[in-house]
C-alpha cells in the first residue's frame, strides 16, 4: 500500500499519525494532573485522557492536513483562524462527551453517560479548557510555519550553537520570465503572484522533507542533509513535483494573473558550515562554496535551455528512478570563477 501512495499522501498520513501520538501523550499527562485535582483511581483518568488526546490529535491532524492547508489559511485569514479555533474546540468537546459517555462510571449506555457528563460538575471546566487548548494549538500551528520542521527543537537543544561542518544538498529555483511579468502586473499584483507560487510549491517541499533556507525575490532556496537529499533522487523529485503542482494550477493562474508560472533550478551538493547567526534576529545559516556553486548552476539553465541542471558529481551520487533521465551538457565554467564543472540536464518531468 505504501508504494502506491504519493509523497504528498505519505507526508500527510505521517503528520496525522504524529498529531494522534502527541495527542495521546499530552492526554495521558493531563489525565495524571486531573487525577491529582479530582482524586479517585488513577487508571481511569489516564485512560480517558489518553483516548481523548488520541482522538483530538486525529481530528486536528485531519483538519490541518486536509481542510486548512495551503491557500485556505490565507484567504480571509482572520475568519479562517476563527473557524479553526471553533472547529477544534467543538471537536474536542465532541470527543470529551463521547469518551466520558462511554467510560463514565455508573452510566447506563452512551446517551445516559453523555447526559451525566454534560450535567456534571466538570463539564464547564472541560469546555473552557477545550477552548483554551484550541486557541493555543492554533496559535502554535501558525507560529511553527515561521520555522522549518525540527528547527525550534534544534535551537532549544543547542544544536548548531557551535558551527558544525556537514554536507548538504542545495536546490536554487527561480521564476522564469519574472522581470517582464513584474513590469506587466505591477508591484502589488506581482507580489501576490509570487506569494501564491511559493505557497503552491510548499506541499512538494514538505513532502520531500526539504528545508526552506531563503526566499529572495522570485527565488527560493531549499536544502537537505546530503544523505536525505541524495537518497532516491529526493532533491530532483522535489523540484519535479514543484513543477507538476504549478502545472496543475496553470488554468487558475492564467485566469487570475494572465500567466502560468514555471520555475527553473540548479542542484548541487557540497560541504558547508552550519550555525546560528545574529542576535536581533536569529536564523540558521549555511556558509560555504556549495551555495555559490548551486546559484551559478541555476544561472546556466537559460543558456542551456534547461528547466533543471544538476552538477554531474552530485547526480552520480543519486539513485534516480527509471523514469527520470539525464543528459550531460558537458563541462562549463561557472560565472565569475575559474572553476569548471560538469553539468547534466534532467529530461523527465
C-alpha positions as CSV (number, residue, x, y, z in Angstrom):
1,X,0.0,0.0,0.0
2,X,2.9,2.3,0.9
3,X,4.3,2.1,-2.7
4,X,1.0,3.3,-4.2
5,X,0.8,6.5,-2.1
6,X,2.3,9.7,-3.4
7,X,4.9,11.6,-1.5
8,X,2.3,14.1,-0.5
9,X,-0.2,11.4,0.7
10,X,2.6,9.7,2.7
11,X,3.6,13.0,4.4
12,X,0.0,13.9,5.3
13,X,-0.7,10.4,6.7
14,X,2.5,10.5,8.7
15,X,1.7,14.0,10.0
16,X,-1.8,12.9,11.1
17,X,-0.3,10.0,12.9
18,X,2.1,12.3,14.7
19,X,-0.7,14.5,15.8
20,X,-2.5,11.5,17.2
21,X,0.6,10.2,19.0
22,X,1.3,13.7,20.5
23,X,-2.3,13.9,21.5
24,X,-2.1,10.6,23.3
25,X,1.0,11.6,25.2
26,X,-0.4,15.0,26.2
27,X,-3.7,13.5,27.1
28,X,-2.0,11.0,29.4
29,X,-0.1,13.8,31.2
30,X,-3.3,15.8,31.6
31,X,-5.1,12.7,32.9
32,X,-2.4,12.5,35.6
33,X,-3.0,16.2,36.5
34,X,-6.7,15.7,36.6
35,X,-6.2,12.7,38.9
36,X,-4.2,14.9,41.3
37,X,-7.0,17.5,41.2
38,X,-10.0,15.2,41.4
39,X,-8.6,12.2,43.2
40,X,-10.0,8.7,42.7
41,X,-8.4,5.9,40.8
42,X,-5.5,7.0,38.6
43,X,-6.0,4.5,35.7
44,X,-9.5,5.7,34.6
45,X,-8.2,9.3,34.5
46,X,-5.2,8.5,32.4
47,X,-7.1,6.1,30.1
48,X,-9.9,8.5,29.5
49,X,-7.5,11.4,28.8
50,X,-5.2,9.3,26.6
51,X,-8.2,8.2,24.4
52,X,-9.4,11.8,24.3
53,X,-6.0,13.1,23.3
54,X,-5.6,10.5,20.6
55,X,-9.0,11.3,19.0
56,X,-8.4,15.0,19.5
57,X,-5.0,14.8,17.7
58,X,-6.5,12.7,14.9
59,X,-9.2,15.4,14.3
60,X,-6.8,18.3,14.5
61,X,-4.4,16.5,12.2
62,X,-7.0,15.8,9.6
63,X,-8.2,19.4,9.9
64,X,-4.7,20.8,9.4
65,X,-3.7,18.5,6.6
66,X,-7.0,18.3,4.6
67,X,-9.3,21.2,5.3
68,X,-7.0,24.1,6.4
69,X,-3.8,23.6,4.4
70,X,-2.2,25.8,1.8
71,X,-4.0,28.8,0.5
72,X,-7.0,28.2,2.7
73,X,-5.1,29.7,5.5
74,X,-4.5,33.0,3.7
75,X,-8.0,33.5,2.2
76,X,-9.8,35.5,4.8
77,X,-7.1,34.7,7.4
78,X,-8.9,36.1,10.5
79,X,-12.1,34.3,9.5
80,X,-10.4,31.0,8.8
81,X,-8.4,31.2,12.1
82,X,-11.6,31.8,14.0
83,X,-13.3,28.9,12.2
84,X,-10.3,26.7,13.0
85,X,-10.5,27.5,16.7
86,X,-14.2,26.9,16.8
87,X,-13.9,23.7,14.8
88,X,-11.1,22.3,17.0
89,X,-12.8,23.3,20.3
90,X,-16.1,21.7,19.1
91,X,-14.2,18.6,18.1
92,X,-12.5,18.4,21.5
93,X,-15.9,18.8,23.2
94,X,-17.5,16.1,21.0
95,X,-14.7,13.7,21.9
96,X,-15.0,14.5,25.6
97,X,-18.7,13.9,25.6
98,X,-18.4,10.7,23.7
99,X,-15.5,9.3,25.7
100,X,-16.9,10.2,29.0
101,X,-20.3,8.9,27.9
102,X,-18.7,5.5,27.2
103,X,-16.4,5.3,30.2
104,X,-18.2,7.3,32.9
105,X,-18.6,5.1,36.0
106,X,-22.2,4.2,36.7
107,X,-23.5,5.3,33.3
108,X,-26.1,3.0,31.6
109,X,-25.1,3.3,28.0
110,X,-23.8,6.2,25.9
111,X,-26.8,8.6,26.0
112,X,-27.1,8.4,29.7
113,X,-23.4,8.6,30.3
114,X,-23.1,11.6,28.0
115,X,-26.0,13.4,29.7
116,X,-24.5,12.7,33.1
117,X,-21.2,14.2,31.9
118,X,-22.9,17.2,30.4
119,X,-24.7,18.0,33.6
120,X,-21.8,17.1,35.8
121,X,-19.6,19.5,37.8
122,X,-16.5,19.1,35.4
123,X,-18.1,19.9,32.1
124,X,-17.9,23.7,32.3
125,X,-14.2,23.4,33.3
126,X,-13.6,21.0,30.4
127,X,-15.3,23.2,27.9
128,X,-13.2,26.2,29.0
129,X,-10.1,24.0,28.7
130,X,-11.1,22.9,25.3
131,X,-11.4,26.5,24.0
132,X,-8.1,27.4,25.6
133,X,-6.4,24.3,24.1
134,X,-7.9,25.0,20.7
135,X,-6.7,28.6,20.7
136,X,-3.2,27.8,21.9
137,X,-2.9,24.9,19.5
138,X,-4.0,27.1,16.6
139,X,-1.5,29.8,17.5
140,X,1.3,27.3,17.8
141,X,0.4,25.7,14.5
142,X,0.6,29.1,12.8
143,X,3.9,30.1,14.5
144,X,5.6,26.8,13.6
145,X,5.3,27.8,10.0
146,X,7.9,30.5,10.6
147,X,10.5,27.7,11.0
148,X,11.5,24.5,9.3
149,X,10.5,21.2,10.8
150,X,12.7,20.5,13.8
151,X,14.4,23.9,13.8
152,X,12.9,25.0,17.1
153,X,13.9,21.8,18.7
154,X,17.5,22.1,17.4
155,X,17.7,25.6,18.7
156,X,16.5,24.8,22.2
157,X,18.8,21.8,22.4
158,X,21.8,23.9,21.4
159,X,22.4,22.2,18.0
160,X,24.5,24.4,15.8
161,X,25.3,26.9,18.6
162,X,28.8,25.9,17.8
163,X,29.4,25.8,14.0
164,X,29.1,22.3,12.5
165,X,30.7,21.1,9.3
166,X,28.4,19.0,7.2
167,X,27.5,18.1,3.7
168,X,24.2,19.4,2.3
169,X,22.3,19.4,-1.0
170,X,21.0,22.8,-2.2
171,X,18.3,23.5,-4.7
172,X,18.1,27.0,-6.1
173,X,14.9,27.8,-8.1
174,X,13.7,31.0,-9.6
175,X,10.7,32.1,-11.7
176,X,11.0,32.1,-15.5
177,X,10.3,35.5,-17.1
178,X,9.9,37.2,-13.8
179,X,11.3,40.6,-14.9
180,X,8.8,41.1,-17.7
181,X,6.0,39.7,-15.6
182,X,6.7,42.1,-12.8
183,X,6.5,45.0,-15.2
184,X,3.2,43.8,-16.7
185,X,1.5,43.0,-13.4
186,X,2.7,45.9,-11.2
187,X,4.3,45.5,-7.8
188,X,1.2,44.7,-5.7
189,X,-0.3,42.1,-8.1
190,X,3.2,40.6,-8.8
191,X,3.8,40.2,-5.1
192,X,0.5,38.3,-4.8
193,X,1.5,36.2,-7.7
194,X,4.9,35.3,-6.2
195,X,3.3,34.6,-2.8
196,X,0.8,32.2,-4.4
197,X,3.7,30.4,-6.3
198,X,5.7,29.9,-3.1
199,X,2.6,28.6,-1.3
200,X,1.7,26.2,-4.1
201,X,5.2,24.6,-4.2
202,X,5.3,24.2,-0.4
203,X,3.5,20.9,-0.5
204,X,6.2,19.4,-2.6
205,X,8.9,20.8,-0.3
206,X,7.2,19.4,2.7
207,X,6.5,16.1,1.0
208,X,10.2,15.6,0.2
209,X,11.3,16.9,3.6
210,X,13.2,19.9,2.3
211,X,14.1,22.9,4.4
212,X,13.5,26.3,3.0
213,X,16.6,28.3,3.5
214,X,15.6,31.6,1.9
215,X,13.1,33.4,-0.2
216,X,14.9,36.0,-2.2
217,X,12.7,38.0,-4.6
218,X,11.5,35.4,-7.1
219,X,13.9,32.8,-5.9
220,X,13.6,30.0,-3.4
221,X,16.5,28.1,-1.8
222,X,15.8,24.6,-0.4
223,X,18.3,22.4,1.5
224,X,18.6,18.8,2.7
225,X,21.3,17.0,4.7
226,X,23.3,15.2,2.0
227,X,22.1,11.6,2.8
228,X,18.5,12.7,2.6
229,X,18.7,14.9,-0.4
230,X,20.6,12.4,-2.5
231,X,18.7,9.3,-1.5
232,X,16.3,8.2,-4.3
233,X,16.9,11.5,-6.0
234,X,15.0,13.4,-3.4
235,X,16.1,16.9,-4.4
236,X,15.4,16.2,-8.1
237,X,12.0,14.6,-7.4
238,X,11.1,17.5,-5.2
239,X,11.6,20.0,-7.9
240,X,9.7,17.9,-10.5
241,X,6.8,17.8,-8.1
242,X,7.0,21.6,-7.6
243,X,6.7,21.9,-11.4
244,X,3.7,19.5,-11.6
245,X,1.9,21.2,-8.7
246,X,2.2,24.5,-10.5
247,X,1.2,23.0,-13.8
248,X,-2.0,21.6,-12.1
249,X,-3.0,25.1,-11.2
250,X,-1.9,26.7,-14.5
251,X,-5.5,27.5,-15.6
252,X,-6.2,29.2,-12.3
253,X,-3.1,31.3,-12.6
254,X,-4.0,32.3,-16.2
255,X,-7.5,33.2,-15.1
256,X,-6.2,35.4,-12.2
257,X,-2.9,36.7,-13.5
258,X,-2.8,36.0,-17.2
259,X,0.3,33.9,-16.8
260,X,1.1,30.4,-15.7
261,X,4.3,30.2,-13.6
262,X,7.3,27.9,-14.3
263,X,10.5,27.6,-12.3
264,X,13.9,26.5,-13.3
265,X,16.5,25.2,-10.9
266,X,20.1,24.2,-10.2
267,X,21.1,21.5,-7.7
268,X,24.5,20.9,-6.1
269,X,25.8,19.1,-3.1
270,X,28.8,20.1,-1.1
271,X,30.3,20.8,2.3
272,X,29.1,23.8,4.4
273,X,29.4,25.2,7.9
274,X,26.0,25.3,9.6
275,X,25.5,27.7,12.5
276,X,23.0,30.1,14.1
277,X,23.8,33.7,13.3
278,X,22.5,37.1,14.5
279,X,21.1,38.3,17.8
280,X,18.4,40.9,16.9
281,X,17.0,38.1,14.7
282,X,18.5,34.7,14.9
283,X,18.4,32.3,12.0
284,X,20.2,29.2,10.8
285,X,22.8,30.0,8.2
286,X,24.9,27.9,5.8
287,X,28.4,29.1,4.9
288,X,30.3,27.5,2.1
289,X,31.1,27.3,-1.6
290,X,28.3,24.8,-2.2
291,X,25.7,27.6,-2.2
292,X,27.6,29.7,-4.6
293,X,28.0,26.8,-7.0
294,X,24.3,25.9,-6.9
295,X,23.4,29.6,-7.6
296,X,25.7,29.7,-10.6
297,X,24.3,26.4,-11.9
298,X,20.9,27.9,-11.8
299,X,22.1,30.9,-13.8
300,X,23.2,28.4,-16.6
301,X,19.7,27.0,-17.0
302,X,18.7,29.7,-19.5
303,X,21.7,29.4,-21.9
304,X,21.4,25.7,-21.8
305,X,17.6,25.8,-22.4
306,X,17.1,23.6,-19.3
307,X,14.5,23.6,-16.6
308,X,16.7,21.7,-14.2
309,X,20.5,21.4,-14.2
310,X,22.4,19.2,-11.7
311,X,26.2,19.1,-11.2
312,X,27.2,15.7,-12.6
313,X,29.2,14.7,-9.5
314,X,26.0,15.3,-7.4
315,X,23.8,13.4,-9.9
316,X,26.2,10.4,-9.9
317,X,25.6,10.0,-6.2
318,X,21.8,9.9,-6.7
319,X,19.7,6.8,-7.2
320,X,17.1,8.2,-9.6
321,X,14.0,6.2,-10.6
322,X,14.0,4.8,-14.1
323,X,11.5,7.4,-15.5
324,X,13.9,10.3,-14.7
325,X,16.7,10.5,-17.1
326,X,19.6,13.0,-17.6
327,X,21.7,14.2,-20.4
328,X,25.2,15.6,-20.0
329,X,25.7,19.2,-21.2
330,X,29.5,18.9,-20.8
331,X,31.9,21.0,-18.8
332,X,31.1,24.6,-18.1
333,X,33.0,27.4,-16.5
334,X,31.0,29.0,-13.7
335,X,30.3,32.7,-14.0
336,X,32.9,34.9,-12.3
337,X,35.1,31.9,-11.4
338,X,37.8,29.8,-12.9
339,X,36.2,26.6,-11.8
340,X,34.9,24.2,-14.4
341,X,32.1,21.8,-13.5
342,X,30.3,19.0,-15.4
343,X,26.6,19.6,-15.6
344,X,23.6,17.3,-16.5
345,X,20.2,18.3,-17.7
346,X,17.2,16.4,-16.2
347,X,14.9,15.3,-19.0
348,X,11.9,13.8,-17.3
349,X,9.0,16.0,-15.9
